[in-house]
């Protein structure tokens, strides 16, 4: 039997501690809406698309936003989990870079997995 794919809203019961993240639809964002850590990461790049998505713990508690910069020329996406004011240095975790996915949800799933791999997200 093929293993079922886990999406951003599905977590195996043994991992369900109420913290598994999900996000609402991604929206285009202006640079002044995004955390400064993301903007510093992409400084000097051209034709960057900016997006953001509110992120929630599994049971609906808001835990910040996933701020995303897409560099389609390089095929890369930079993502920062911001959990406080955009101008406060310690209000966001370090940025992760991932390949651009087939759609925004795929890109965000890759970014969340990269954050988990380095200990940023549970």
C-alpha positions as CSV (number, residue, x, y, z in Angstrom):
1,X,0.0,0.0,0.0
2,X,1.3,3.4,-0.9
3,X,2.1,5.8,1.9
4,X,-0.3,8.8,2.1
5,X,1.3,12.2,1.6
6,X,1.3,14.5,4.6
7,X,0.1,18.0,3.7
8,X,0.4,21.2,5.7
9,X,-2.8,20.4,7.6
10,X,-2.3,16.6,8.1
11,X,0.0,15.2,10.8
12,X,0.3,11.6,11.9
13,X,-1.4,11.1,15.3
14,X,1.8,10.2,17.0
15,X,3.2,13.6,16.0
16,X,0.1,15.5,16.8
17,X,1.1,17.6,19.8
18,X,-1.2,20.5,18.8
19,X,1.7,22.5,17.3
20,X,1.9,21.1,13.7
21,X,1.8,24.3,11.6
22,X,-0.7,25.3,8.9
23,X,-1.1,28.5,7.0
24,X,-4.0,30.3,5.4
25,X,-3.8,31.4,1.7
26,X,-0.6,33.2,0.7
27,X,-1.1,36.8,-0.3
28,X,1.2,39.2,-2.2
29,X,3.0,41.6,0.2
30,X,4.8,44.9,0.0
31,X,8.3,45.0,1.5
32,X,7.2,47.2,4.4
33,X,4.8,44.4,5.5
34,X,7.7,41.8,5.8
35,X,10.3,41.1,8.4
36,X,13.6,42.9,8.0
37,X,15.5,39.6,8.2
38,X,13.9,38.5,4.9
39,X,14.6,41.8,3.2
40,X,18.3,41.6,4.3
41,X,18.5,38.1,2.9
42,X,17.4,39.2,-0.6
43,X,19.0,42.6,-0.7
44,X,20.8,43.1,-4.1
45,X,18.5,40.6,-6.0
46,X,16.2,41.8,-8.7
47,X,12.7,40.9,-9.7
48,X,11.8,39.4,-6.4
49,X,8.2,38.5,-5.6
50,X,7.1,39.1,-2.0
51,X,4.4,37.1,-0.3
52,X,3.2,36.3,3.3
53,X,0.9,33.8,4.9
54,X,-0.4,33.8,8.5
55,X,0.7,30.6,10.2
56,X,-1.1,28.8,13.0
57,X,-0.5,25.9,15.4
58,X,-2.6,22.9,14.6
59,X,-5.5,23.9,16.8
60,X,-5.8,27.4,15.5
61,X,-3.5,29.5,17.7
62,X,-1.8,32.2,15.6
63,X,2.0,31.8,15.7
64,X,3.1,34.5,13.3
65,X,3.6,34.6,9.6
66,X,5.7,32.9,6.9
67,X,7.3,35.7,4.9
68,X,8.5,34.6,1.5
69,X,10.7,36.1,-1.2
70,X,10.6,34.3,-4.6
71,X,13.6,34.7,-7.0
72,X,12.3,33.0,-10.1
73,X,15.5,33.8,-12.0
74,X,17.5,31.6,-9.6
75,X,14.6,29.2,-8.8
76,X,15.0,29.9,-5.1
77,X,12.7,31.0,-2.3
78,X,13.7,32.5,0.9
79,X,11.4,32.1,3.9
80,X,11.4,33.6,7.4
81,X,9.1,32.7,10.2
82,X,8.2,36.0,11.8
83,X,6.6,36.0,15.2
84,X,6.7,39.6,16.2
85,X,7.1,43.2,14.9
86,X,8.8,43.4,11.5
87,X,11.5,45.8,12.8
88,X,12.6,43.7,15.9
89,X,15.6,41.6,15.2
90,X,14.6,38.8,17.6
91,X,11.0,38.7,16.3
92,X,11.9,36.3,13.5
93,X,14.0,33.2,13.1
94,X,16.8,32.9,10.6
95,X,16.0,32.6,7.0
96,X,16.0,29.3,5.0
97,X,16.4,28.9,1.3
98,X,14.6,26.3,-0.7
99,X,14.0,25.5,-4.4
100,X,10.8,27.1,-5.7
101,X,8.1,24.4,-5.8
102,X,5.4,23.6,-8.3
103,X,3.1,26.0,-6.4
104,X,3.3,28.2,-3.3
105,X,2.1,25.5,-0.9
106,X,4.8,23.1,-2.2
107,X,7.4,25.9,-1.6
108,X,6.1,26.6,1.9
109,X,6.1,22.9,2.8
110,X,9.7,22.7,1.7
111,X,10.5,25.8,3.7
112,X,8.8,24.5,6.9
113,X,10.6,21.1,6.4
114,X,13.9,23.1,6.1
115,X,13.1,25.0,9.3
116,X,12.3,21.8,11.1
117,X,15.6,20.3,10.0
118,X,17.6,23.1,11.5
119,X,15.5,23.3,14.7
120,X,13.6,26.5,13.9
121,X,10.2,24.8,14.0
122,X,9.4,21.8,16.2
